[in-house]
Amino acid sequence: MIHYSKWLIRIAAIYSLIGALIGADMAGRQDYSLTPAHAHILVVGWLTLFAYGMFYYVFKDISMKKTAKLHVWTSLIGGGLMPFGMLLYYKMESTATLLSFIIPACILLVAVTLFIIILFFDKKLFSSRS
């Protein structure tokens, strides 16, 4: 689980920088049209991936390893691509850019669902014998 944790936190840090750069650019140009994309990059890319990374760092002993692996990958793909798809859609509205926003958002919903499944059904996670 530590391996997952390291990668989630590293990718989250990159999103933190991207979000800060977009925020600085918006403030410098006084053009706040990208505020929704900026917020999603920071919340989904930075905050959520960082929280998942910390979860896997703290809870190293998980029995649902395949589910955890799928959760990490869907989080990285959905959380990684959805904010950028949103950014594309706000810059160039078309069916293709809408799909580049919606498909990763659906993958992100799968990731959140998998996380909830791990939290509620993993036998080792909150066992009293840890």
N, CA, C and O atoms as a printed pandas DataFrame, in Angstrom:
     atom_number atom_name residue_name chain_id  residue_number  x_coord  y_coord  z_coord
0              1         N          MET        A               1    0.822   -1.202    0.000
1              2        CA          MET        A               1    0.000    0.000    0.000
2              3         C          MET        A               1    0.864    1.263    0.000
3              4         O          MET        A               1    0.446    2.311   -0.492
4              5         N          ILE        A               2    2.062    1.152    0.552
5              6        CA          ILE        A               2    2.957    2.313    0.574
6              7         C          ILE        A               2    3.294    2.758   -0.850
7              8         O          ILE        A               2    3.399    3.953   -1.125
8              9         N          HIS        A               3    3.461    1.797   -1.742
9             10        CA          HIS        A               3    3.759    2.129   -3.145
10            11         C          HIS        A               3    2.633    2.987   -3.736
11            12         O          HIS        A               3    2.900    3.976   -4.418
12            13         N          TYR        A               4    1.391    2.612   -3.476
13            14        CA          TYR        A               4    0.249    3.398   -3.948
14            15         C          TYR        A               4    0.272    4.782   -3.321
15            16         O          TYR        A               4    0.038    5.790   -3.988
16            17         N          SER        A               5    0.555    4.810   -2.042
17            18        CA          SER        A               5    0.564    6.071   -1.303
18            19         C          SER        A               5    1.552    7.057   -1.906
19            20         O          SER        A               5    1.223    8.222   -2.127
20            21         N          LYS        A               6    2.750    6.590   -2.166
21            22        CA          LYS        A               6    3.793    7.468   -2.718
22            23         C          LYS        A               6    3.367    8.072   -4.048
23            24         O          LYS        A               6    3.547    9.268   -4.276
24            25         N          TRP        A               7    2.802    7.248   -4.926
25            26        CA          TRP        A               7    2.421    7.756   -6.245
26            27         C          TRP        A               7    1.228    8.696   -6.182
27            28         O          TRP        A               7    1.188    9.703   -6.890
28            29         N          LEU        A               8    0.265    8.374   -5.345
29            30        CA          LEU        A               8   -0.884    9.277   -5.202
30            31         C          LEU        A               8   -0.442   10.639   -4.676
31            32         O          LEU        A               8   -0.899   11.671   -5.166
32            33         N          ILE        A               9    0.439   10.647   -3.688
33            34        CA          ILE        A               9    0.906   11.919   -3.112
34            35         C          ILE        A               9    1.773   12.681   -4.115
35            36         O          ILE        A               9    1.671   13.904   -4.208
36            37         N          ARG        A              10    2.609   11.992   -4.853
37            38        CA          ARG        A              10    3.444   12.661   -5.862
38            39         C          ARG        A              10    2.594   13.317   -6.952
39            40         O          ARG        A              10    2.825   14.467   -7.326
40            41         N          ILE        A              11    1.609   12.568   -7.456
41            42        CA          ILE        A              11    0.735   13.114   -8.497
42            43         C          ILE        A              11   -0.077   14.274   -7.926
43            44         O          ILE        A              11   -0.299   15.274   -8.609
44            45         N          ALA        A              12   -0.519   14.143   -6.681
45            46        CA          ALA        A              12   -1.267   15.231   -6.029
46            47         C          ALA        A              12   -0.428   16.505   -5.961
47            48         O          ALA        A              12   -0.942   17.601   -6.184
48            49         N          ALA        A              13    0.840   16.365   -5.659
49            50        CA          ALA        A              13    1.719   17.542   -5.580
50            51         C          ALA        A              13    1.836   18.237   -6.936
51            52         O          ALA        A              13    1.889   19.465   -7.004
52            53         N          ILE        A              14    1.877   17.458   -8.006
53            54        CA          ILE        A              14    1.921   18.046   -9.349
54            55         C          ILE        A              14    0.639   18.833   -9.616
55            56         O          ILE        A              14    0.685   19.931  -10.170
56            57         N          TYR        A              15   -0.503   18.271   -9.220
57            58        CA          TYR        A              15   -1.769   18.984   -9.393
58            59         C          TYR        A              15   -1.827   20.248   -8.550
59            60         O          TYR        A              15   -2.441   21.236   -8.952
60            61         N          SER        A              16   -1.197   20.224   -7.390
61            62        CA          SER        A              16   -1.135   21.424   -6.559
62            63         C          SER        A              16   -0.415   22.548   -7.299
63            64         O          SER        A              16   -0.865   23.693   -7.303
64            65         N          LEU        A              17    0.691   22.209   -7.912
65            66        CA          LEU        A              17    1.445   23.200   -8.684
66            67         C          LEU        A              17    0.641   23.702   -9.884
67            68         O          LEU        A              17    0.594   24.904  -10.145
68            69         N          ILE        A              18    0.009   22.780  -10.610
69            70        CA          ILE        A              18   -0.795   23.178  -11.772
70            71         C          ILE        A              18   -1.930   24.096  -11.336
71            72         O          ILE        A              18   -2.178   25.121  -11.970
72            73         N          GLY        A              19   -2.623   23.732  -10.256
73            74        CA          GLY        A              19   -3.719   24.568   -9.743
74            75         C          GLY        A              19   -3.237   25.947   -9.326
75            76         O          GLY        A              19   -3.895   26.951   -9.599
76            77         N          ALA        A              20   -2.085   25.995   -8.663
77            78        CA          ALA        A              20   -1.526   27.290   -8.248
78            79         C          ALA        A              20   -1.143   28.141   -9.453
79            80         O          ALA        A              20   -1.366   29.352   -9.454
80            81         N          LEU        A              21   -0.571   27.520  -10.468
81            82        CA          LEU        A              21   -0.186   28.262  -11.678
82            83         C          LEU        A              21   -1.412   28.803  -12.411
83            84         O          LEU        A              21   -1.407   29.944  -12.872
84            85         N          ILE        A              22   -2.445   27.999  -12.518
85            86        CA          ILE        A              22   -3.676   28.473  -13.169
86            87         C          ILE        A              22   -4.285   29.612  -12.360
87            88         O          ILE        A              22   -4.748   30.600  -12.930
88            89         N          GLY        A              23   -4.289   29.477  -11.022
89            90        CA          GLY        A              23   -4.810   30.543  -10.163
90            91         C          GLY        A              23   -4.015   31.833  -10.302
91            92         O          GLY        A              23   -4.588   32.921  -10.362
92            93         N          ALA        A              24   -2.707   31.707  -10.353
93            94        CA          ALA        A              24   -1.858   32.897  -10.519
94            95         C          ALA        A              24   -2.092   33.549  -11.876
95            96         O          ALA        A              24   -2.137   34.774  -11.985
96            97         N          ASP        A              25   -2.241   32.730  -12.899
97            98        CA          ASP        A              25   -2.506   33.252  -14.236
98            99         C          ASP        A              25   -3.852   33.981  -14.281
99           100         O          ASP        A              25   -3.957   35.066  -14.853
100          101         N          MET        A              26   -4.873   33.382  -13.678
101          102        CA          MET        A              26   -6.198   34.024  -13.658
102          103         C          MET        A              26   -6.131   35.358  -12.924
103          104         O          MET        A              26   -6.694   36.355  -13.377
104          105         N          ALA        A              27   -5.439   35.369  -11.791
105          106        CA          ALA        A              27   -5.342   36.609  -11.022
106          107         C          ALA        A              27   -4.556   37.677  -11.791
107          108         O          ALA        A              27   -4.923   38.852  -11.788
108          109         N          GLY        A              28   -3.483   37.257  -12.443
109          110        CA          GLY        A              28   -2.665   38.203  -13.201
110          111         C          GLY        A              28   -3.408   38.806  -14.375
111          112         O          GLY        A              28   -3.250   39.990  -14.674
112          113         N          ARG        A              29   -4.213   38.004  -15.039
113          114        CA          ARG        A              29   -4.966   38.500  -16.188
114          115         C          ARG        A              29   -6.324   39.062  -15.796
115          116         O          ARG        A              29   -7.011   39.669  -16.618
116          117         N          GLN        A              30   -6.705   38.865  -14.559
117          118        CA          GLN        A              30   -8.033   39.253  -14.051
118          119         C          GLN        A              30   -9.142   38.656  -14.924
119          120         O          GLN        A              30  -10.147   39.302  -15.220
120          121         N          ASP        A              31   -8.924   37.414  -15.318
121          122        CA          ASP        A              31   -9.894   36.651  -16.105
122          123         C          ASP        A              31  -10.192   35.380  -15.320
123          124         O          ASP        A              31   -9.365   34.469  -15.269
124          125         N          TYR        A              32  -11.355   35.318  -14.717
125          126        CA          TYR        A              32  -11.693   34.213  -13.824
126          127         C          TYR        A              32  -12.619   33.189  -14.476
127          128         O          TYR        A              32  -13.369   32.497  -13.788
128          129         N          SER        A              33  -12.564   33.098  -15.785
129          130        CA          SER        A              33  -13.438   32.169  -16.501
130          131         C          SER        A              33  -13.064   30.708  -16.248
131          132         O          SER        A              33  -13.889   29.815  -16.443
132          133         N          LEU        A              34  -11.849   30.464  -15.825
133          134        CA          LEU        A              34  -11.411   29.088  -15.577
134          135         C          LEU        A              34  -11.536   28.676  -14.105
135          136         O          LEU        A              34  -10.980   27.658  -13.693
136          137         N          THR        A              35  -12.256   29.457  -13.330
137          138        CA          THR        A              35  -12.398   29.153  -11.900
138          139         C          THR        A              35  -12.922   27.739  -11.635
139          140         O          THR        A              35  -12.375   27.058  -10.767
140          141         N          PRO        A              36  -13.960   27.263  -12.344
141          142        CA          PRO        A              36  -14.417   25.889  -12.073
142          143         C          PRO        A              36  -13.336   24.834  -12.339
143          144         O          PRO        A              36  -13.170   23.905  -11.549
144          145         N          ALA        A              37  -12.615   24.974  -13.430
145          146        CA          ALA        A              37  -11.548   24.014  -13.737
146          147         C          ALA        A              37  -10.420   24.122  -12.718
147          148         O          ALA        A              37   -9.879   23.107  -12.278
148          149         N          HIS        A              38  -10.066   25.344  -12.343
149          150        CA          HIS        A              38   -9.035   25.584  -11.329
150          151         C          HIS        A              38   -9.427   24.910  -10.018
151          152         O          HIS        A              38   -8.602   24.255   -9.382
152          153         N          ALA        A              39  -10.678   25.071   -9.619
153          154        CA          ALA        A              39  -11.159   24.473   -8.372
154          155         C          ALA        A              39  -11.137   22.944   -8.452
155          156         O          ALA        A              39  -10.761   22.282   -7.484
156          157         N          HIS        A              40  -11.528   22.387   -9.574
157          158        CA          HIS        A              40  -11.530   20.934   -9.708
158          159         C          HIS        A              40  -10.114   20.359   -9.742
159          160         O          HIS        A              40   -9.874   19.272   -9.216
160          161         N          ILE        A              41   -9.191   21.070  -10.347
161          162        CA          ILE        A              41   -7.804   20.616  -10.332
162          163         C          ILE        A              41   -7.292   20.568   -8.899
163          164         O          ILE        A              41   -6.592   19.630   -8.518
164          165         N          LEU        A              42   -7.640   21.577   -8.107
165          166        CA          LEU        A              42   -7.175   21.594   -6.726
166          167         C          LEU        A              42   -7.923   20.597   -5.845
167          168         O          LEU        A              42   -7.304   19.933   -5.014
168          169         N          VAL        A              43   -9.226   20.480   -6.006
169          170        CA          VAL        A              43   -9.993   19.585   -5.140
170          171         C          VAL        A              43   -9.839   18.128   -5.557
171          172         O          VAL        A              43   -9.547   17.271   -4.724
172          173         N          VAL        A              44  -10.033   17.844   -6.839
173          174        CA          VAL        A              44   -9.956   16.452   -7.297
174          175         C          VAL        A              44   -8.503   16.025   -7.464
175          176         O          VAL        A              44   -8.104   14.960   -6.992
176          177         N          GLY        A              45   -7.719   16.853   -8.132
177          178        CA          GLY        A              45   -6.330   16.486   -8.396
178          179         C          GLY        A              45   -5.444   16.548   -7.177
179          180         O          GLY        A              45   -4.700   15.605   -6.905
180          181         N          TRP        A              46   -5.507   17.635   -6.438
181          182        CA          TRP        A              46   -4.618   17.815   -5.294
182          183         C          TRP        A              46   -5.199   17.205   -4.024
183          184         O          TRP        A              46   -4.601   16.289   -3.459
184          185         N          LEU        A              47   -6.317   17.678   -3.576
185          186        CA          LEU        A              47   -6.855   17.291   -2.275
186          187         C          LEU        A              47   -7.282   15.824   -2.219
187          188         O          LEU        A              47   -6.902   15.108   -1.293
188          189         N          THR        A              48   -8.057   15.374   -3.184
189          190        CA          THR        A              48   -8.568   14.008   -3.143
190          191         C          THR        A              48   -7.453   12.983   -3.310
191          192         O          THR        A              48   -7.384   12.015   -2.553
192          193         N          LEU        A              49   -6.584   13.184   -4.289
193          194        CA          LEU        A              49   -5.488   12.228   -4.480
194          195         C          LEU        A              49   -4.552   12.217   -3.277
195          196         O          LEU        A              49   -4.038   11.163   -2.902
196          197         N          PHE        A              50   -4.328   13.380   -2.668
197          198        CA          PHE        A              50   -3.491   13.441   -1.468
198          199         C          PHE        A              50   -4.155   12.694   -0.312
199          200         O          PHE        A              50   -3.492   11.960    0.421
200          201         N          ALA        A              51   -5.459   12.881   -0.151
201          202        CA          ALA        A              51   -6.181   12.182    0.922
202          203         C          ALA        A              51   -6.124   10.669    0.710
203          204         O          ALA        A              51   -5.905    9.921    1.663
204          205         N          TYR        A              52   -6.315   10.216   -0.514
205          206        CA          TYR        A              52   -6.214    8.783   -0.794
206          207         C          TYR        A              52   -4.793    8.283   -0.497
207          208         O          TYR        A              52   -4.615    7.204    0.069
208          209         N          GLY        A              53   -3.799    9.066   -0.880
209          210        CA          GLY        A              53   -2.410    8.691   -0.603
210          211         C          GLY        A              53   -2.146    8.561    0.882
211          212         O          GLY        A              53   -1.482    7.621    1.319
212          213         N          MET        A              54   -2.661    9.497    1.659
213          214        CA          MET        A              54   -2.497    9.420    3.118
214          215         C          MET        A              54   -3.254    8.219    3.688
215          216         O          MET        A              54   -2.773    7.571    4.617
216          217         N          PHE        A              55   -4.419    7.921    3.145
217          218        CA          PHE        A              55   -5.187    6.762    3.588
218          219         C          PHE        A              55   -4.345    5.492    3.429
219          220         O          PHE        A              55   -4.231    4.700    4.364
220          221         N          TYR        A              56   -3.760    5.302    2.253
221          222        CA          TYR        A              56   -2.964    4.098    2.013
222          223         C          TYR        A              56   -1.660    4.097    2.809
223          224         O          TYR        A              56   -1.096    3.033    3.062
224          225         N          TYR        A              57   -1.183    5.252    3.198
225          226        CA          TYR        A              57   -0.004    5.332    4.052
226          227         C          TYR        A              57   -0.349    4.912    5.476
227          228         O          TYR        A              57    0.408    4.181    6.114
228          229         N          VAL        A              58   -1.487    5.374    5.968
229          230        CA          VAL        A              58   -1.903    5.064    7.338
230          231         C          VAL        A              58   -2.395    3.631    7.457
231          232         O          VAL        A              58   -2.034    2.926    8.399
232          233         N          PHE        A              59   -3.223    3.193    6.500
233          234        CA          PHE        A              59   -3.810    1.854    6.537
234          235         C          PHE        A              59   -3.062    0.951    5.558
235          236         O          PHE        A              59   -3.506    0.724    4.432
236          237         N          LYS        A              60   -1.931    0.447    6.009
237          238        CA          LYS        A              60   -1.059   -0.363    5.149
238          239         C          LYS        A              60   -1.596   -1.780    4.967
239          240         O          LYS        A              60   -1.350   -2.412    3.940
240          241         N          ASP        A              61   -2.320   -2.274    5.951
241          242        CA          ASP        A              61   -2.768   -3.667    5.958
242          243         C          ASP        A              61   -4.212   -3.768    5.476
243          244         O          ASP        A              61   -5.146   -3.771    6.277
244          245         N          ILE        A              62   -4.380   -3.849    4.183
245          246        CA          ILE        A              62   -5.705   -3.950    3.576
246          247         C          ILE        A              62   -5.814   -5.323    2.931
247          248         O          ILE        A              62   -4.896   -5.769    2.242
248          249         N          SER        A              63   -6.927   -5.985    3.155
249          250        CA          SER        A              63   -7.096   -7.323    2.571
250          251         C          SER        A              63   -7.613   -7.262    1.131
251          252         O          SER        A              63   -7.377   -8.192    0.359
252          253         N          MET        A              64   -8.304   -6.201    0.759
253          254        CA          MET        A              64   -8.882   -6.074   -0.582
254          255         C          MET        A              64   -7.866   -5.424   -1.531
255          256         O          MET        A              64   -8.082   -4.320   -2.031
256          257         N          LYS        A              65   -6.772   -6.120   -1.764
257          258        CA          LYS        A              65   -5.663   -5.540   -2.528
258          259         C          LYS        A              65   -6.027   -5.270   -3.992
259          260         O          LYS        A              65   -5.628   -4.245   -4.544
260          261         N          LYS        A              66   -6.770   -6.162   -4.617
261          262        CA          LYS        A              66   -7.161   -5.946   -6.015
262          263         C          LYS        A              66   -8.120   -4.757   -6.132
263          264         O          LYS        A              66   -8.033   -3.966   -7.071
264          265         N          THR        A              67   -9.019   -4.645   -5.181
265          266        CA          THR        A              67   -9.945   -3.508   -5.169
266          267         C          THR        A              67   -9.171   -2.217   -4.931
267          268         O          THR        A              67   -9.460   -1.196   -5.554
268          269         N          ALA        A              68   -8.190   -2.258   -4.035
269          270        CA          ALA        A              68   -7.363   -1.080   -3.770
270          271         C          ALA        A              68   -6.580   -0.667   -5.010
271          272         O          ALA        A              68   -6.481    0.518   -5.327
272          273         N          LYS        A              69   -6.028   -1.647   -5.704
273          274        CA          LYS        A              69   -5.279   -1.341   -6.933
274          275         C          LYS        A              69   -6.196   -0.701   -7.972
275          276         O          LYS        A              69   -5.826    0.286   -8.608
276          277         N          LEU        A              70   -7.388   -1.264   -8.144
277          278        CA          LEU        A              70   -8.358   -0.688   -9.078
278          279         C          LEU        A              70   -8.774    0.712   -8.632
279          280         O          LEU        A              70   -8.952    1.605   -9.459
280          281         N          HIS        A              71   -8.928    0.897   -7.330
281          282        CA          HIS        A              71   -9.274    2.219   -6.799
282          283         C          HIS        A              71   -8.195    3.242   -7.133
283          284         O          HIS        A              71   -8.491    4.350   -7.578
284          285         N          VAL        A              72   -6.950    2.860   -6.915
285          286        CA          VAL        A              72   -5.843    3.790   -7.185
286          287         C          VAL        A              72   -5.818    4.158   -8.671
287          288         O          VAL        A              72   -5.700    5.335   -9.012
288          289         N          TRP        A              73   -5.927    3.174   -9.546
289          290        CA          TRP        A              73   -5.864    3.465  -10.979
290          291         C          TRP        A              73   -7.060    4.292  -11.456
291          292         O          TRP        A              73   -6.897    5.217  -12.251
292          293         N          THR        A              74   -8.252    3.963  -10.977
293          294        CA          THR        A              74   -9.409    4.769  -11.396
294          295         C          THR        A              74   -9.324    6.177  -10.823
295          296         O          THR        A              74   -9.783    7.130  -11.453
296          297         N          SER        A              75   -8.746    6.317   -9.641
297          298        CA          SER        A              75   -8.558    7.654   -9.062
298          299         C          SER        A              75   -7.577    8.474   -9.882
299          300         O          SER        A              75   -7.818    9.648  -10.164
300          301         N          LEU        A              76   -6.475    7.851  -10.260
301          302        CA          LEU        A              76   -5.464    8.559  -11.045
302          303         C          LEU        A              76   -5.985    8.913  -12.435
303          304         O          LEU        A              76   -5.756   10.019  -12.926
304          305         N          ILE        A              77   -6.682    7.977  -13.062
305          306        CA          ILE        A              77   -7.200    8.238  -14.409
306          307         C          ILE        A              77   -8.362    9.234  -14.362
307          308         O          ILE        A              77   -8.348   10.246  -15.064
308          309         N          GLY        A              78   -9.357    8.944  -13.538
309          310        CA          GLY        A              78  -10.522    9.836  -13.448
310          311         C          GLY        A              78  -10.169   11.185  -12.855
311          312         O          GLY        A              78  -10.526   12.230  -13.399
312          313         N          GLY        A              79   -9.461   11.151  -11.728
313          314        CA          GLY        A              79   -9.075   12.410  -11.072
314          315         C          GLY        A              79   -8.035   13.177  -11.846
315          316         O          GLY        A              79   -7.942   14.400  -11.740
316          317         N          GLY        A              80   -7.252   12.458  -12.627
317          318        CA          GLY        A              80   -6.222   13.116  -13.415
318          319         C          GLY        A              80   -6.743   13.743  -14.688
319          320         O          GLY        A              80   -6.321   14.834  -15.073
320          321         N          LEU        A              81   -7.667   13.049  -15.343
321          322        CA          LEU        A              81   -8.135   13.538  -16.642
322          323         C          LEU        A              81   -9.374   14.429  -16.561
323          324         O          LEU        A              81   -9.557   15.306  -17.405
324          325         N          MET        A              82  -10.222   14.218  -15.564
325          326        CA          MET        A              82  -11.471   14.990  -15.491
326          327         C          MET        A              82  -11.241   16.502  -15.401
327          328         O          MET        A              82  -11.883   17.246  -16.143
328          329         N          PRO        A              83  -10.354   16.986  -14.527
329          330        CA          PRO        A              83  -10.154   18.444  -14.491
330          331         C          PRO        A              83   -9.630   19.016  -15.813
331          332         O          PRO        A              83   -9.988   20.127  -16.202
332          333         N          PHE        A              84   -8.783   18.249  -16.494
333          334        CA          PHE        A              84   -8.258   18.737  -17.774
334          335         C          PHE        A              84   -9.313   18.666  -18.869
335          336         O          PHE        A              84   -9.359   19.527  -19.748
336          337         N          GLY        A              85  -10.162   17.639  -18.817
337          338        CA          GLY        A              85  -11.288   17.580  -19.740
338          339         C          GLY        A              85  -12.224   18.753  -19.522
339          340         O          GLY        A              85  -12.756   19.322  -20.476
340          341         N          MET        A              86  -12.422   19.110  -18.267
341          342        CA          MET        A              86  -13.254   20.270  -17.932
342          343         C          MET        A              86  -12.621   21.548  -18.478
343          344         O          MET        A              86  -13.305   22.404  -19.039
344          345         N          LEU        A              87  -11.319   21.661  -18.307
345          346        CA          LEU        A              87  -10.590   22.825  -18.809
346          347         C          LEU        A              87  -10.733   22.929  -20.329
347          348         O          LEU        A              87  -10.980   24.012  -20.861
348          349         N          LEU        A              88  -10.578   21.806  -21.021
349          350        CA          LEU        A              88  -10.766   21.788  -22.481
350          351         C          LEU        A              88  -12.180   22.199  -22.867
351          352         O          LEU        A              88  -12.387   22.989  -23.787
352          353         N          TYR        A              89  -13.145   21.647  -22.144
353          354        CA          TYR        A              89  -14.544   21.940  -22.463
354          355         C          TYR        A              89  -14.854   23.429  -22.296
355          356         O          TYR        A              89  -15.567   24.007  -23.116
356          357         N          TYR        A              90  -14.325   24.052  -21.244
357          358        CA          TYR        A              90  -14.586   25.476  -21.049
358          359         C          TYR        A              90  -13.897   26.350  -22.091
359          360         O          TYR        A              90  -14.349   27.458  -22.383
360          361         N          LYS        A              91  -12.804   25.843  -22.645
361          362        CA          LYS        A              91  -12.091   26.607  -23.673
362          363         C          LYS        A              91  -12.664   26.383  -25.082
363          364         O          LYS        A              91  -12.708   27.305  -25.896
364          365         N          MET        A              92  -13.099   25.150  -25.356
365          366        CA          MET        A              92  -13.612   24.797  -26.691
366          367         C          MET        A              92  -14.813   23.876  -26.532
367          368         O          MET        A              92  -14.649   22.656  -26.498
368          369         N          GLU        A              93  -15.989   24.421  -26.436
369          370        CA          GLU        A              93  -17.180   23.599  -26.243
370          371         C          GLU        A              93  -17.506   22.829  -27.516
371          372         O          GLU        A              93  -17.779   23.408  -28.567
372          373         N          SER        A              94  -17.469   21.500  -27.389
373          374        CA          SER        A              94  -17.845   20.610  -28.488
374          375         C          SER        A              94  -18.217   19.263  -27.879
375          376         O          SER        A              94  -18.032   19.043  -26.682
376          377         N          THR        A              95  -18.729   18.387  -28.689
377          378        CA          THR        A              95  -19.086   17.051  -28.211
378          379         C          THR        A              95  -17.844   16.300  -27.739
379          380         O          THR        A              95  -17.880   15.615  -26.716
380          381         N          ALA        A              96  -16.762   16.427  -28.473
381          382        CA          ALA        A              96  -15.517   15.733  -28.106
382          383         C          ALA        A              96  -14.978   16.221  -26.763
383          384         O          ALA        A              96  -14.579   15.419  -25.918
384          385         N          THR        A              97  -14.971   17.544  -26.571
385          386        CA          THR        A              97  -14.453   18.052  -25.300
386          387         C          THR        A              97  -15.416   17.753  -24.154
387          388         O          THR        A              97  -14.991   17.576  -23.012
388          389         N          LEU        A              98  -16.713   17.696  -24.458
389          390        CA          LEU        A              98  -17.681   17.303  -23.420
390          391         C          LEU        A              98  -17.424   15.862  -22.988
391          392         O          LEU        A              98  -17.469   15.549  -21.798
392          393         N          LEU        A              99  -17.157   14.994  -23.946
393          394        CA          LEU        A              99  -16.844   13.603  -23.621
394          395         C          LEU        A              99  -15.522   13.481  -22.869
395          396         O          LEU        A              99  -15.367   12.598  -22.025
396          397         N          SER        A             100  -14.561   14.369  -23.173
397          398        CA          SER        A             100  -13.283   14.343  -22.458
398          399         C          SER        A             100  -13.451   14.782  -21.003
399          400         O          SER        A             100  -12.548   14.603  -20.186
400          401         N          PHE        A             101  -14.583   15.342  -20.695
401          402        CA          PHE        A             101  -14.938   15.772  -19.353
402          403         C          PHE        A             101  -15.812   14.713  -18.673
403          404         O          PHE        A             101  -15.588   14.373  -17.511
404          405         N          ILE        A             102  -16.806   14.192  -19.399
405          406        CA          ILE        A             102  -17.788   13.273  -18.810
406          407         C          ILE        A             102  -17.211   11.876  -18.562
407          408         O          ILE        A             102  -17.458   11.290  -17.508
408          409         N          ILE        A             103  -16.459   11.345  -19.500
409          410        CA          ILE        A             103  -15.936    9.977  -19.342
410          411         C          ILE        A             103  -15.004    9.864  -18.130
411          412         O          ILE        A             103  -15.176    8.944  -17.329
412          413         N          PRO        A             104  -14.022   10.765  -17.962
413          414        CA          PRO        A             104  -13.203   10.682  -16.752
414          415         C          PRO        A             104  -14.017   10.943  -15.470
415          416         O          PRO        A             104  -13.699   10.391  -14.417
416          417         N          ALA        A             105  -15.046   11.765  -15.554
417          418        CA          ALA        A             105  -15.891   11.995  -14.381
418          419         C          ALA        A             105  -16.598   10.709  -13.970
419          420         O          ALA        A             105  -16.757   10.442  -12.779
420          421         N          CYS        A             106  -17.020    9.915  -14.945
421          422        CA          CYS        A             106  -17.639    8.613  -14.645
422          423         C          CYS        A             106  -16.624    7.658  -14.030
423          424         O          CYS        A             106  -16.948    6.914  -13.104
424          425         N          ILE        A             107  -15.400    7.679  -14.542
425          426        CA          ILE        A             107  -14.334    6.850  -13.970
426          427         C          ILE        A             107  -14.059    7.283  -12.536
427          428         O          ILE        A             107  -13.819    6.448  -11.664
428          429         N          LEU        A             108  -14.095    8.583  -12.298
429          430        CA          LEU        A             108  -13.899    9.109  -10.945
430          431         C          LEU        A             108  -15.010    8.648  -10.000
431          432         O          LEU        A             108  -14.753    8.372   -8.829
432          433         N          LEU        A             109  -16.228    8.565  -10.501
433          434        CA          LEU        A             109  -17.328    8.036   -9.678
434          435         C          LEU        A             109  -17.086    6.575   -9.309
435          436         O          LEU        A             109  -17.405    6.152   -8.197
436          437         N          VAL        A             110  -16.527    5.810  -10.230
437          438        CA          VAL        A             110  -16.165    4.425   -9.929
438          439         C          VAL        A             110  -15.109    4.401   -8.818
439          440         O          VAL        A             110  -15.184    3.579   -7.905
440          441         N          ALA        A             111  -14.132    5.301   -8.899
441          442        CA          ALA        A             111  -13.078    5.370   -7.882
442          443         C          ALA        A             111  -13.658    5.659   -6.501
443          444         O          ALA        A             111  -13.282    5.015   -5.521
444          445         N          VAL        A             112  -14.559    6.611   -6.421
445          446        CA          VAL        A             112  -15.179    6.958   -5.132
446          447         C          VAL        A             112  -15.968    5.766   -4.597
447          448         O          VAL        A             112  -15.925    5.473   -3.402
448          449         N          THR        A             113  -16.682    5.085   -5.480
449          450        CA          THR        A             113  -17.453    3.900   -5.074
450          451         C          THR        A             113  -16.523    2.806   -4.552
451          452         O          THR        A             113  -16.820    2.179   -3.535
452          453         N          LEU        A             114  -15.413    2.571   -5.228
453          454        CA          LEU        A             114  -14.450    1.564   -4.776
454          455         C          LEU        A             114  -13.867    1.924   -3.411
455          456         O          LEU        A             114  -13.662    1.052   -2.567
456          457         N          PHE        A             115  -13.603    3.201   -3.201
457          458        CA          PHE        A             115  -13.077    3.644   -1.904
458          459         C          PHE        A             115  -14.087    3.357   -0.798
459          460         O          PHE        A             115  -13.715    2.885    0.276
460          461         N          ILE        A             116  -15.349    3.638   -1.053
461          462        CA          ILE        A             116  -16.391    3.363   -0.057
462          463         C          ILE        A             116  -16.492    1.859    0.198
463          464         O          ILE        A             116  -16.668    1.437    1.341
464          465         N          ILE        A             117  -16.384    1.059   -0.844
465          466        CA          ILE        A             117  -16.420   -0.402   -0.673
466          467         C          ILE        A             117  -15.268   -0.858    0.215
467          468         O          ILE        A             117  -15.463   -1.684    1.108
468          469         N          ILE        A             118  -14.078   -0.332   -0.020
469          470        CA          ILE        A             118  -12.927   -0.680    0.822
470          471         C          ILE        A             118  -13.190   -0.270    2.268
471          472         O          ILE        A             118  -12.950   -1.050    3.190
472          473         N          LEU        A             119  -13.675    0.941    2.466
473          474        CA          LEU        A             119  -13.912    1.436    3.823
474          475         C          LEU        A             119  -14.920    0.590    4.597
475          476         O          LEU        A             119  -14.761    0.378    5.799
476          477         N          PHE        A             120  -15.948    0.111    3.916
477          478        CA          PHE        A             120  -17.008   -0.611    4.613
478          479         C          PHE        A             120  -16.834   -2.127    4.635
479          480         O          PHE        A             120  -17.376   -2.791    5.518
480          481         N          PHE        A             121  -16.087   -2.688    3.682
481          482        CA          PHE        A             121  -16.073   -4.143    3.568
482          483         C          PHE        A             121  -14.709   -4.798    3.728
483          484         O          PHE        A             121  -14.629   -6.026    3.753
484          485         N          ASP        A             122  -13.644   -4.032    3.837
485          486        CA          ASP        A             122  -12.327   -4.645    4.041
486          487         C          ASP        A             122  -12.256   -5.231    5.450
487          488         O          ASP        A             122  -12.490   -4.530    6.434
488          489         N          LYS        A             123  -11.933   -6.508    5.538
489          490        CA          LYS        A             123  -11.932   -7.231    6.825
490          491         C          LYS        A             123  -10.818   -6.778    7.767
491          492         O          LYS        A             123  -11.004   -6.773    8.984
492          493         N          LYS        A             124   -9.672   -6.400    7.224
493          494        CA          LYS        A             124   -8.527   -6.027    8.058
494          495         C          LYS        A             124   -8.528   -4.553    8.456
495          496         O          LYS        A             124   -7.898   -4.181    9.446
496          497         N          LEU        A             125   -9.212   -3.731    7.713
497          498        CA          LEU        A             125   -9.064   -2.287    7.838
498          499         C          LEU        A             125   -9.306   -1.770    9.256
499          500         O          LEU        A             125   -8.466   -1.056    9.804
500          501         N          PHE        A             126  -10.409   -2.112    9.838
501          502        CA          PHE        A             126  -10.724   -1.610   11.167
502          503         C          PHE        A             126  -10.864   -2.747   12.184
503          504         O          PHE        A             126  -11.594   -2.623   13.168
504          505         N          SER        A             127  -10.159   -3.854   11.937
505          506        CA          SER        A             127  -10.259   -4.975   12.864
506          507         C          SER        A             127   -9.576   -4.626   14.177
507          508         O          SER        A             127   -8.649   -3.816   14.209
508          509         N          SER        A             128  -10.035   -5.232   15.242
509          510        CA          SER        A             128   -9.485   -4.930   16.571
510          511         C          SER        A             128   -8.156   -5.620   16.798
511          512         O          SER        A             128   -7.488   -5.328   17.790
512          513         N          ARG        A             129   -7.741   -6.532   15.914
513          514        CA          ARG        A             129   -6.478   -7.258   16.080
514          515         C          ARG        A             129   -5.304   -6.558   15.420
515          516         O          ARG        A             129   -4.251   -7.182   15.295
516          517         N          SER        A             130   -5.407   -5.312   14.990
517          518        CA          SER        A             130   -4.301   -4.634   14.310
518          519         C          SER        A             130   -3.318   -4.064   15.282
519          520         O          SER        A             130   -2.326   -3.460   14.875
